[in-house]
Amino acid sequence: MKKLSGRLLRISLRVFALGVTVVFTIWVLRAFDARKLPDLQVWHTYEAENEFRARDYPDGISLGEYRELEDRLFAEIDKHVYAAVSSGNSELFNRYNKQGQAYAGEEGMAWNRSFVIDTPNPVGGILLLHGASDSPYSVKALAETFASHGLYVAVFRMPGHGTIPTGLRDVELEDWRAIARAGMQHVAYKVGPEMPVYFGGYSAGAALAVDYALDAALDDSLPMPDRLFLYSPSIAITPFARFSEWDLVLAAIPYFRKFSWLQVETEYDPYKYNSFPKNGGYLAFQLSQNIVRKMAVLNSTENAPLLPPTIAFQSLVDSTVRTDSLIYNLFDQMPSNGHELVLFDINRSEVIQHFIIDSERDLLDELEKKAPAKYLYTLVTNRDEQSTQIESRTRVAGATGPIIIDLPYAWPDGVYSLSHVAIPFKPTDPRYGAYDEDGLPNASSFNNMAPRGEQAILAIPLGRLMRLRYNPFFGYVESRTLEFCAVCQ
C-alpha cells in the first residue's frame, strides 16, 4: 500500500511539473510573440512625472489642486511628446502631431481634462467619470444633458487618461478610487447638504461609481450618492485579464517590454487611446472583483443601508464587458430600491438575422421568464421581424406581461447592433456621430469610415472601423436618464 501511495505521489508530482513547464513555455512564447508588435513610440515609453498618484495625497486632493497638477502634466506631455512628434513626424492622422488632422486643437484638448459645468442655481449635483482608455470627452453629451436640466456637473479625468497610453500602463486602481472619492466630496460640498448628489459613469467609470457606493454604504464619512447612472458599466470583463499581472512581471525585462501591451496601434483618435496596455485590463478585473467582494459583505451585514436607486444602460452584445455579469453580479444582488435596467437588443430584422450569431439569446430568454422582481427591466428591440422601427418592452414586478411603447427611432441602414462604445454618444457627435446638426453626413466622423479593398493591408484593424461609435437611440437614453433623475427640470 505504501509503495502504491509513493508511486501515485511521484506521478502526481511529475504531472504537476509537466503542467508548470507547459504553462511557463506558453508564457515565454507569448512574450517572444509580443516582440512582433509594431515599434513602440514616445507615447508608449515616456513616463510622466506629474500624473496623480494617490500615495502622494494621503488626505485627498481638491479639484483646484487636481487642475493645477493637470496643468503641469499637460505642459510636460506637450514638451516631451507633442513637440517631439510635431517636429519630426509627417503622419497626418496622429493625435500627437499638431499639424495633423487627428490633433484635437487647443479648444478640443480641453475635453481631455477635468471640467465642470457650473449651472446657476442648481437643483443638485452629479459627478461623471469616463471609461478606461477614454477621456472626459466620452461623457460630454451626458454632462451637457444633466447641466441643461438644472444640475451642477463635475467631470474628473481619471489618472492615466487624456494624455499618452503609457499613463494607463503605469496607473494603479487606488489612483482611480481616490479621484472618485475626491469628485464626490467636491460635488457634495459644491451643492450643499440640502441638495441631491448623483454619481454617473461610463464603462470603468460606472464600475467606480458602484465601487464607491458600496464603500459609502459601510463608511459614514463618505457622502452617499442619492442615485447612480451607469452607461455600459464594466461590472465584469473577460477572466483572462487576471493573468495580465503575470505578463507585466516579464515585461519588466527590457527585451520583453512590448509584452506589457495588448495592442500597439496608430493613435488617430484625439480622445481615446488605440494602444492598450495590459495593466488597463488588469485594473478593470481588480475593480470587478472588488465589487463582487464588497457586495457580498454588504449583503451579509445586518441592517446595512440599501444601495441608492440605480439605472443602467447596456447593449445586449458587448465585446468589452460581460452583460450577464451586470445582471447576476449587480442587479440580482441589490435589494429592491427603485433600480432600472435597460438593455438594447440586436437588430432583429429578418434579413439581418441570417448573418447574426445570436450568442445572448439564452440570457434574453431567462430575463423574459423570470420577470425580475427587484428591478424594472426594459428591452429595446424591433417591433417585429419585418420592421427596423423599435419599441420598448418594460416588465414591472408582478405584472403578467410587458408594457410596450412604440419609440420614434429605427435602426440605421447597415447597423446590426449597438456596441460598448456607442451608448453615451449622440448621432451628431462631431468625432463619432453619423451626421451633423443639419442632418448631413459627417465627413470627419470615424463612424463613417467605410474602407473597401483587399484584406490584411490596413494599419488599423478593420473591426475597429466597423464598430458602431454612436448611439442612434441616444434620445431614448437621454429621456430615461432625465426621468430617473427625479430633480431634473
SULFENKA-V339232 format. One record per residue. N is the residue number from 1. RES is the residue in one letter. PHI is phi in radians with two decimals (999 if undefined). PSI is psi in whole degrees, -180 to 180 (NA if undefined). BURIAL is # if it has 24 or more other ideal C-beta (glycine too) atoms within 12 Angstrom, else .. Layout:
((N:RES:PHI:PSI:BURIAL) (N:RES:PHI:PSI:BURIAL))
This chain:
((1:M:999:-42:.) (2:K:-1.12:-39:.) (3:K:-1.09:-41:.) (4:L:-1.14:-42:.) (5:S:-1.12:-42:.) (6:G:-1.11:-39:.) (7:R:-1.16:-43:.) (8:L:-1.10:-37:.) (9:L:-1.13:-44:.) (10:R:-1.10:-42:.) (11:I:-1.11:-42:.) (12:S:-1.09:-42:.) (13:L:-1.14:-38:.) (14:R:-1.17:-42:.) (15:V:-1.09:-43:.) (16:F:-1.09:-45:.) (17:A:-1.09:-40:.) (18:L:-1.12:-42:.) (19:G:-1.09:-44:.) (20:V:-1.09:-41:.) (21:T:-1.10:-43:.) (22:V:-1.12:-47:.) (23:V:-1.09:-44:.) (24:F:-1.10:-41:.) (25:T:-1.12:-45:.) (26:I:-1.08:-42:.) (27:W:-1.03:-48:.) (28:V:-1.18:-39:.) (29:L:-1.08:-38:.) (30:R:-1.13:-36:#) (31:A:-1.15:-41:#) (32:F:-1.15:-39:.) (33:D:-1.13:-33:.) (34:A:-1.13:-22:#) (35:R:-1.16:-13:.) (36:K:-1.44:-9:.) (37:L:-1.06:157:#) (38:P:-0.95:156:.) (39:D:-1.02:141:.) (40:L:-1.34:137:#) (41:Q:-1.81:-179:#) (42:V:-1.04:-32:#) (43:W:-1.31:-9:#) (44:H:-1.71:-12:#) (45:T:-2.11:-28:#) (46:Y:-1.19:136:#) (47:E:-1.93:113:#) (48:A:-1.24:139:#) (49:E:-1.56:-23:.) (50:N:-1.80:16:#) (51:E:-1.31:150:#) (52:F:-1.16:136:#) (53:R:-2.28:123:#) (54:A:-0.99:-35:#) (55:R:-1.12:-22:.) (56:D:-1.47:-9:.) (57:Y:-2.32:68:.) (58:P:-1.08:-23:.) (59:D:-1.73:12:.) (60:G:1.58:177:#) (61:I:-2.46:141:#) (62:S:-1.49:165:.) (63:L:-1.08:-40:#) (64:G:-1.07:-45:.) (65:E:-1.13:-39:.) (66:Y:-1.17:-38:#) (67:R:-1.19:-37:#) (68:E:-1.10:-40:.) (69:L:-1.14:-39:#) (70:E:-1.10:-39:#) (71:D:-0.99:-47:.) (72:R:-1.17:-39:.) (73:L:-1.10:-48:#) (74:F:-1.23:-31:#) (75:A:-1.15:-39:.) (76:E:-1.11:-46:.) (77:I:-1.12:-38:#) (78:D:-1.08:-40:#) (79:K:-1.26:-43:.) (80:H:-1.71:-15:#) (81:V:-2.10:-62:#) (82:Y:-1.05:-45:#) (83:A:-1.12:-42:.) (84:A:-1.16:-40:.) (85:V:-1.24:-46:#) (86:S:-1.14:-26:.) (87:S:-1.51:-15:.) (88:G:-2.48:23:.) (89:N:-2.31:130:#) (90:S:-1.83:8:.) (91:E:-1.17:123:.) (92:L:-1.25:-37:.) (93:F:-1.90:73:#) (94:N:-2.39:118:#) (95:R:-1.07:-19:#) (96:Y:-1.67:2:#) (97:N:-1.75:107:#) (98:K:-1.16:-17:#) (99:Q:-1.62:-1:.) (100:G:-1.61:172:.) (101:Q:-1.44:-13:.) (102:A:-1.60:-5:#) (103:Y:-1.23:135:#) (104:A:-1.22:-20:#) (105:G:1.48:164:.) (106:E:-1.08:-40:.) (107:E:-1.24:-42:.) (108:G:-1.15:-31:#) (109:M:-1.08:-21:#) (110:A:-1.08:-26:#) (111:W:-1.42:-2:#) (112:N:-1.57:-2:#) (113:R:-2.08:167:#) (114:S:-1.08:144:#) (115:F:-2.61:161:#) (116:V:-2.27:154:#) (117:I:-2.07:105:#) (118:D:-1.54:82:.) (119:T:-1.16:131:#) (120:P:-1.12:137:.) (121:N:0.84:59:.) (122:P:-1.16:152:#) (123:V:-1.68:-1:#) (124:G:3.00:-175:#) (125:G:-2.45:158:#) (126:I:-2.52:139:#) (127:L:-1.75:132:#) (128:L:-2.08:135:#) (129:L:-2.15:143:#) (130:H:-1.55:-176:#) (131:G:-1.72:175:#) (132:A:-1.20:134:#) (133:S:1.36:-4:#) (134:D:-1.66:-161:#) (135:S:-2.58:173:#) (136:P:-0.96:-21:#) (137:Y:-0.99:-31:#) (138:S:-1.20:-17:#) (139:V:-1.99:16:#) (140:K:-1.05:-47:#) (141:A:-1.10:-41:#) (142:L:-1.14:-41:#) (143:A:-1.05:-43:#) (144:E:-1.17:-35:#) (145:T:-1.11:-50:#) (146:F:-1.08:-43:#) (147:A:-1.15:-39:#) (148:S:-1.24:-10:.) (149:H:-2.04:26:#) (150:G:1.81:1:#) (151:L:-1.71:145:#) (152:Y:-1.34:132:#) (153:V:-2.13:130:#) (154:A:-2.13:128:#) (155:V:-2.06:111:#) (156:F:-1.65:135:#) (157:R:-1.28:127:#) (158:M:-1.27:134:#) (159:P:-0.90:140:#) (160:G:1.62:0:#) (161:H:-2.10:162:#) (162:G:1.35:0:#) (163:T:-2.11:-91:#) (164:I:-2.33:151:#) (165:P:-0.99:-26:#) (166:T:-1.03:-30:#) (167:G:-1.03:-38:#) (168:L:-1.30:-23:#) (169:R:-1.27:-32:#) (170:D:-1.77:-10:#) (171:V:-1.32:157:#) (172:E:-2.07:156:#) (173:L:-1.04:-37:#) (174:E:-1.11:-27:#) (175:D:-1.14:-44:#) (176:W:-1.13:-46:#) (177:R:-1.14:-35:#) (178:A:-1.14:-38:#) (179:I:-1.24:-35:#) (180:A:-1.06:-44:#) (181:R:-1.14:-43:#) (182:A:-1.10:-40:#) (183:G:-1.13:-44:#) (184:M:-1.16:-40:#) (185:Q:-1.12:-37:#) (186:H:-1.13:-48:#) (187:V:-1.14:-43:#) (188:A:-1.05:-42:#) (189:Y:-1.18:-40:.) (190:K:-1.15:-43:#) (191:V:-1.61:-17:#) (192:G:1.56:165:.) (193:P:-1.25:-15:.) (194:E:-1.53:-9:.) (195:M:-1.95:151:#) (196:P:-1.20:147:#) (197:V:-2.14:127:#) (198:Y:-1.96:162:#) (199:F:-2.33:123:#) (200:G:-2.23:153:#) (201:G:-2.76:158:#) (202:Y:-2.01:129:#) (203:S:1.04:-119:#) (204:A:-1.12:-29:#) (205:G:-1.12:-35:#) (206:A:-1.19:-40:#) (207:A:-1.10:-37:#) (208:L:-1.15:-33:#) (209:A:-1.11:-43:#) (210:V:-1.17:-45:#) (211:D:-1.01:-44:#) (212:Y:-1.12:-45:#) (213:A:-1.07:-37:#) (214:L:-1.14:-39:#) (215:D:-1.12:-45:#) (216:A:-1.15:-29:#) (217:A:-1.14:-25:#) (218:L:-2.00:8:#) (219:D:-2.45:105:.) (220:D:-1.15:-15:.) (221:S:-1.33:-14:.) (222:L:-1.71:130:#) (223:P:-1.14:126:#) (224:M:-1.45:127:#) (225:P:-1.13:144:#) (226:D:-1.35:-26:#) (227:R:-2.65:154:#) (228:L:-2.05:137:#) (229:F:-2.12:115:#) (230:L:-2.06:130:#) (231:Y:-2.19:117:#) (232:S:0.84:52:#) (233:P:-1.12:135:#) (234:S:-1.56:68:#) (235:I:-1.30:-30:#) (236:A:-2.74:143:#) (237:I:-2.12:-174:#) (238:T:-0.97:135:.) (239:P:-1.14:-17:.) (240:F:-1.15:-17:.) (241:A:-1.09:-23:#) (242:R:-1.12:-25:.) (243:F:-1.46:-6:.) (244:S:-1.05:-30:#) (245:E:-1.07:-36:.) (246:W:-1.11:-44:.) (247:D:-1.06:-36:#) (248:L:-1.17:-27:#) (249:V:-1.13:-48:.) (250:L:-1.22:-32:#) (251:A:-1.17:-14:#) (252:A:-1.18:-19:.) (253:I:-1.37:123:.) (254:P:-0.88:-36:.) (255:Y:-1.08:-29:.) (256:F:-1.94:26:#) (257:R:-1.11:-25:#) (258:K:-1.22:-15:#) (259:F:-1.20:-13:#) (260:S:-1.43:-3:#) (261:W:-1.96:133:#) (262:L:-1.44:-39:#) (263:Q:-2.42:140:#) (264:V:-2.23:106:#) (265:E:-2.33:171:#) (266:T:-1.08:132:#) (267:E:-1.62:78:#) (268:Y:-1.71:-5:#) (269:D:-1.76:120:#) (270:P:-1.26:-11:#) (271:Y:-2.18:8:#) (272:K:-2.68:138:#) (273:Y:-1.31:137:#) (274:N:-1.60:-37:#) (275:S:-1.28:139:#) (276:F:-2.31:115:#) (277:P:-1.33:147:#) (278:K:-1.10:-25:#) (279:N:-1.04:-34:#) (280:G:-1.07:-44:#) (281:G:-1.17:-37:#) (282:Y:-1.16:-39:#) (283:L:-1.14:-40:#) (284:A:-1.10:-37:#) (285:F:-1.16:-45:#) (286:Q:-0.99:-43:#) (287:L:-1.11:-42:#) (288:S:-1.13:-38:#) (289:Q:-1.16:-38:#) (290:N:-1.04:-43:#) (291:I:-1.12:-45:#) (292:V:-1.06:-45:#) (293:R:-1.15:-47:.) (294:K:-1.18:-34:#) (295:M:-1.11:-40:#) (296:A:-1.12:-41:.) (297:V:-1.12:-45:.) (298:L:-1.08:-44:#) (299:N:-1.22:-20:.) (300:S:-1.69:-1:.) (301:T:-1.58:125:.) (302:E:-1.17:133:.) (303:N:1.04:29:.) (304:A:-1.21:145:.) (305:P:-1.18:155:.) (306:L:-1.35:149:#) (307:L:-1.17:149:#) (308:P:-1.13:159:#) (309:P:-0.89:133:#) (310:T:-2.25:135:#) (311:I:-2.13:138:#) (312:A:-2.27:139:#) (313:F:-2.03:124:#) (314:Q:-2.52:136:#) (315:S:-1.32:135:#) (316:L:-0.98:-44:#) (317:V:-1.76:132:#) (318:D:-2.70:116:#) (319:S:-1.48:-4:#) (320:T:-1.71:-44:#) (321:V:-2.18:168:#) (322:R:-1.71:115:#) (323:T:-1.13:-37:#) (324:D:-1.11:-33:#) (325:S:-1.21:-31:#) (326:L:-1.04:-38:#) (327:I:-1.38:-54:#) (328:Y:-1.28:-41:#) (329:N:-1.58:-13:#) (330:L:-2.15:-70:#) (331:F:-1.13:-39:#) (332:D:-1.24:-18:#) (333:Q:-1.62:-15:#) (334:M:-1.59:128:#) (335:P:-1.03:154:.) (336:S:-1.01:127:.) (337:N:-2.79:39:.) (338:G:1.37:27:#) (339:H:-1.35:153:#) (340:E:-2.42:136:#) (341:L:-2.12:127:#) (342:V:-2.06:117:#) (343:L:-1.88:136:#) (344:F:-1.77:114:#) (345:D:-1.21:167:#) (346:I:-1.28:167:#) (347:N:-1.20:113:#) (348:R:-1.60:16:#) (349:S:-0.99:136:#) (350:E:-0.98:-40:.) (351:V:-1.12:-44:.) (352:I:-1.23:-30:#) (353:Q:-0.99:-28:.) (354:H:-1.20:-16:.) (355:F:-1.95:7:.) (356:I:-1.88:138:.) (357:I:-1.62:107:.) (358:D:-1.47:69:.) (359:S:-1.25:-21:.) (360:E:-1.85:17:#) (361:R:-1.05:-42:.) (362:D:-1.10:-39:.) (363:L:-1.11:-43:#) (364:L:-1.08:-45:#) (365:D:-1.05:-40:.) (366:E:-1.12:-43:.) (367:L:-1.13:-37:#) (368:E:-1.16:-38:.) (369:K:-1.33:-41:.) (370:K:-1.47:-10:.) (371:A:0.73:77:.) (372:P:-0.78:129:#) (373:A:-1.67:-18:.) (374:K:-1.59:-15:#) (375:Y:-2.69:162:#) (376:L:-1.44:130:#) (377:Y:-2.11:126:#) (378:T:-2.16:131:#) (379:L:-1.93:126:#) (380:V:-1.74:117:#) (381:T:-2.65:175:#) (382:N:-1.10:149:#) (383:R:-1.13:-39:#) (384:D:-2.84:176:.) (385:E:-1.21:-19:.) (386:Q:-1.62:0:.) (387:S:-2.18:146:.) (388:T:-1.71:-4:#) (389:Q:-1.18:150:#) (390:I:-2.04:163:#) (391:E:-2.48:162:#) (392:S:-1.86:138:#) (393:R:-2.13:106:#) (394:T:-1.85:129:#) (395:R:-1.84:122:#) (396:V:-1.76:142:.) (397:A:-0.94:128:.) (398:G:1.55:-12:.) (399:A:-1.34:150:.) (400:T:-1.44:-18:.) (401:G:-2.71:172:.) (402:P:-1.36:155:.) (403:I:-1.57:118:.) (404:I:-1.83:129:.) (405:I:-2.26:126:.) (406:D:-1.23:133:.) (407:L:-1.90:149:#) (408:P:-1.45:45:.) (409:Y:-2.37:158:#) (410:A:-2.51:156:.) (411:W:-1.15:128:#) (412:P:-1.13:156:#) (413:D:-0.98:133:.) (414:G:1.43:-2:.) (415:V:-1.72:123:#) (416:Y:-1.87:-10:#) (417:S:-2.94:167:#) (418:L:-1.41:-173:#) (419:S:-2.58:170:#) (420:H:-0.98:-44:#) (421:V:-1.47:-4:#) (422:A:-1.51:-32:#) (423:I:-0.86:-48:#) (424:P:-1.61:10:#) (425:F:-1.94:135:#) (426:K:-1.24:154:#) (427:P:-1.09:-20:#) (428:T:-1.74:13:#) (429:D:-1.02:131:#) (430:P:-1.04:-32:#) (431:R:-1.68:-34:#) (432:Y:-2.10:-9:#) (433:G:-1.34:168:#) (434:A:-1.49:-31:#) (435:Y:-2.58:168:.) (436:D:-1.59:-175:.) (437:E:-1.13:-20:.) (438:D:-1.60:2:.) (439:G:1.47:9:.) (440:L:-1.58:152:.) (441:P:-0.99:137:.) (442:N:-1.51:100:#) (443:A:-1.17:-24:.) (444:S:-1.64:2:.) (445:S:-1.42:140:#) (446:F:-1.11:-28:#) (447:N:-1.19:-25:#) (448:N:-1.64:7:#) (449:M:-1.34:118:#) (450:A:-2.30:73:.) (451:P:-1.19:146:.) (452:R:-2.29:139:.) (453:G:2.85:-158:.) (454:E:-1.39:160:.) (455:Q:-1.32:159:.) (456:A:1.12:26:.) (457:I:-2.09:-9:.) (458:L:-1.36:140:.) (459:A:-1.28:-23:.) (460:I:-1.79:129:#) (461:P:-0.97:134:.) (462:L:-1.06:-35:.) (463:G:-1.06:-34:.) (464:R:-1.17:-39:#) (465:L:-1.26:-27:#) (466:M:-1.47:-18:#) (467:R:-1.18:130:#) (468:L:-1.13:129:#) (469:R:-1.90:1:#) (470:Y:-2.40:165:#) (471:N:-1.88:108:#) (472:P:-1.12:-14:#) (473:F:-1.93:27:#) (474:F:-1.03:-34:#) (475:G:-1.01:-36:.) (476:Y:-1.24:-42:#) (477:V:-1.02:-43:#) (478:E:-1.11:-46:#) (479:S:-1.17:-41:#) (480:R:-1.19:-35:#) (481:T:-1.07:-47:#) (482:L:-1.20:-35:#) (483:E:-1.10:-39:.) (484:F:-1.32:-21:#) (485:C:-1.08:-33:#) (486:A:1.35:-47:#) (487:V:-1.85:-3:#) (488:C:-1.11:135:#) (489:Q:-1.46:NA:.))
